[in-house]
Amino acid sequence: MRLYVCWGLFRTPRPGHPCRNAYDALRAAGHDPEVVRCYGWGLLPSWLNRSRGRREVRRLTGDDWVPVLVAEDGDVVEGSANIAAWASGSV
């Protein structure tokens, strides 16, 4: 399982940073994802988001936004709320 995140999993005040929220939801559900840091920023044009992680995310989803989860079965889940729902089994 791979979790694509921005450049950090830092803690922020609630509601929290989306990448950290996705990571915490996966860990709370007993998963230990491989974390892939995707330097850049989703709002930038693709030609500026050229890190390996952003290119992989673009190939998987068609855009540059993270967090993105790639499950063991190959399912791709975009966004922290969707990843949290997937982790809790409600998807």
C-alpha positions, 0 to 999 in steps of 0.5 A: 500500500502506498500513500502519496503525500506532500512534503510533510506529515507535520501536525497542525491544529484541527482540522489538520493537514490533509496528508497527515489526516489520511496517514493517521486514519490509515495507521488507526485502522492498522495499516502501515503504508509506504509513504511517498513524498511528492514535492511541489504543490497541487495548485501549480501547473504540471510543468512545475510539478515534476517530482517523481511523486507528482508525476506518479500521482498525475498518471494515477489520477489525472491531476497533481493533488495529494493525498492519494492512496494506492491500495494493495489491490490497485484501487486508487483513493483520492483525498483525505476524507475518502482515504479515511472512509476507505480505512474505516471500511465504510467505502 
